[in-house]
Amino acid sequence: MLDLMLGHGAETFSCGEVGFWYRPVQREHLRLQCSCQASPCDVWNQFLTSPEQQLHRRVSQSLSVRHVIDSTKRLSWVLDGNRWAALNGLLAHNVVIWKSPQLYAYSWWKRGKPIAAALDRYVRYYSRLAETGLPCKSLSYEALVEEPESLIRALCEHLGMDYFRGKEHFWKQSAHLAFGNSGTRETLDSFQPAIRTQDVFPTAFEECYFQNLTADHLQRLRAVMTWLKQQDVHATSDRMPQSASPPLRYPLWYYRQIWQSRLRKWTGRLR
Ligand SMILES: [Zn+2]
């Protein structure tokens, strides 16, 4: 949703999670699906053979847009995206949107998935992001739902992106979102105002949540929440740093992610 809000306007283009095309994690990633539902999509067709390190630059040049939004969450892709931007003379800004641990766990619980695993994944993801040392701004999902206009306006200010009235009304513009979550894609299809209000948690979920919340989770969550709030878009008024230095040594999980994707690509093509 945030990528579409930022991608709304003539000078921006939202790629969705295009990184999964280059580095598939699931079998579905072996064929690019676009939210426009054209098969193949004419917009993406012109970029799919671009080398990954040149993708953002080529999108920007070919579509004549100043800002290219990439919402691929895979952190190895994020690290490389920052490195490629520096090599291509582009400026990378990192923005992270986060749900409260409870809301995140609830989205898992509704799908019958274990809450303990959701909490593990939550702390692992944000801890790793903090560990990269990349400069970023954070944005609370719940706050964005409550007050989209002021948050998008503030974020645009940080990013040096023009804000216009109604930029957050992303459903008013057609999009070419690679992959992306089904909720946002359904929203695009329905043409309904899409900013959903928060769910009210059922008692059964709350009981399950607190049963699964361990002391270790609590300690790690506290560290993650502190870090996220320090990066909050409202916490500082400064603009984003002008360049990000990639880490000198990449963490082990970076190489694990790269090899997992290579294996997936290789085995997928053998089928
Ligand atoms: Zn398309």
Boltz pocket constraint, residues with backbone or C-beta under 6 A from the ligand:
constraints:
  - pocket:
      binder: B
      contacts: [[A, 34], [A, 35], [A, 36], [A, 37], [A, 38], [A, 41], [A, 42], [A, 43], [A, 44], [A, 175], [A, 176], [A, 177]]
      max_distance: 6.0
